[in-house]
Amino acid sequence: MEWFDNFWLEAVDIAWGLPLVILLVCSGIFFTLAGRFIPFRAVGHAINILRGKYDDPDDPGEISHFQALSSALSATIGMGNIAGVAIAVSVGGPGAIFWMWVAGLVGMSTKFFTCTLACLYRKKDERGIDQGGPMYFIEVGLASRWKPFKILAIMFAAFGMVGCLAMFQTNQLSGLLYADWGLTRWITGLVSAALVGVVILGGITRVGKVASRIVPAMFVLYVLSAGYVILTNAEAVPGILKLIVTSAFGTDAIVGGGAAVAFRQVLITGIKRAAFSNEAGLGTAPMAHGAAKTKEPVREGLIAMLGPFLDTNIVCTMTALVILSSGVAAQDDGVVMTVNAFEHGMPGLGRYIMTVVVVMFSISTMISYSYYSLKCSRYLFGYNFGSWYVYVYILSLFFAAIWSQDTVINVLDTAFAMMAIPTLIGSLLLAPTVVRATRDYFDRMGL
């Protein structure tokens, strides 16, 4: 297995270089400017949409606005917020959190553009159901004009089959249950595969219903627990926030000329872990939002843009404050580090609460990611043959439970990088369409 580990270590270093980081950040800035700061101007309207004010059961699609957001959030609010933040702090230091904030804010506009496109350029599958996602808006919006663009759609779907395997979730869950409760890793993998299999074999409708029930509950439980720990260490928060900002530019590595190296490490770590957490620009969320019941693509984009802020700027920040205020030592397993931080802040109770939260976060993400991976497989191989990939997905949960954390992260990070390239290229080229649709929608709604 050493050659396997080394291969993915080299692959992720190549994939996540400065060019991709610059593409992610600059694309987000471009979308923010092109959309005239939509995320900050239309939050109230987005919340009204989320509440169901504009829902129409006769609209095309498979799930409601709320279920679409829940499905997307159940894939993003998860182990990336718990273990991912711990890994970011361990590798990039506190300054990595600053760049996660930046990625979260500009990621709101990226999500708006990509998810609006997912509904603007939908395509019916063999069953006559409208499907959306980067591969579809690239094919319908770009390849219909110039066929070579179809390569980008194929590239996204191919790497999406790997990137959308929920291996990180089962890996971290098995690590926690083994470290704290002595449960053998392969047992966790086996049980996870069985539980998730029961739900995902029911399709996106069942996934949406389950996610819409699990996500709000786990979000509230986690936020309340983290909020309690932060309030008990309130006096340390101002100093931690200052440390995050000052460390963001590698100022702690000035001696010996290491500032440039430190800054690059902090920047890449922050952007990479933010992308892993909120997935803005990677193209996963557009696949869920592309299944929403709506005749107004812009509405779905407005719903989607709430995701990165909730995920990164709120949940990840709370996790970072809990970890940094606890003073716990870095751990090989990111989830163990976070759980130790909560136990430090809530002695005798934190470990139990976090075990429940980790299980809920992990299972919900495993469920939602199955829809993404299957959608990619069905795009490449057709609905019937592509549906068999569900068994590969379920089997991957078992194997990831016994693999090392570094290998799992490197495999997924590499696949995510390769998914981001076609997603962002397609979105940038089709951005004028979103701008026109947005102006038309706002004019019609009198906003």
Sequence and secondary structure as in RCSB ss.txt:
>XXXX:A:sequence
MEWFDNFWLEAVDIAWGLPLVILLVCSGIFFTLAGRFIPFRAVGHAINILRGKYDDPDDPGEISHFQALSSALSA
TIGMGNIAGVAIAVSVGGPGAIFWMWVAGLVGMSTKFFTCTLACLYRKKDERGIDQGGPMYFIEVGLASRWKPFK
ILAIMFAAFGMVGCLAMFQTNQLSGLLYADWGLTRWITGLVSAALVGVVILGGITRVGKVASRIVPAMFVLYVLS
AGYVILTNAEAVPGILKLIVTSAFGTDAIVGGGAAVAFRQVLITGIKRAAFSNEAGLGTAPMAHGAAKTKEPVRE
GLIAMLGPFLDTNIVCTMTALVILSSGVAAQDDGVVMTVNAFEHGMPGLGRYIMTVVVVMFSISTMISYSYYSLK
CSRYLFGYNFGSWYVYVYILSLFFAAIWSQDTVINVLDTAFAMMAIPTLIGSLLLAPTVVRATRDYFDRMGL
>XXXX:A:secstr
 HHHHHHHHHHHHHHTSHHHHHHHHHHHHHHHHHTTSHHHHSHHHHHHHHTTTT  TTSSSSB HHHHHHHHHHH
HSSHIIIIIHHHHHHHH THHHHHHHHHHHHHHHHHHHHHHHHHHT EE TTS EE SHHHHHIIIIITTSGGGH
HHHHHHHHHHHHHTS HHHHHHHHHHHHHHH   HHHHHHHHHHHHHHHHTTHHHHHHHHHHHHHHHHHHHHHHH
HHHHHHHTGGGHHHHHHHHHHHTTTGGGTGGG HHHHHHHHHHHHHHHHHHHH TTTSSHHHHHTTB  S HHHH
HHHHTHHHIIIIIIIIHHHHHHHHHHT    SSHHHHHHHHHHHHSTTTHHHHHHHHHHHHHHHHHHHHHHHHHH
HHHHHH HHHHTTHHHHHHHHHHHHHHS HHHHHHHHHHHHHHHHHHHHHHHHHHHHHHHHHHHHHHHHHT 
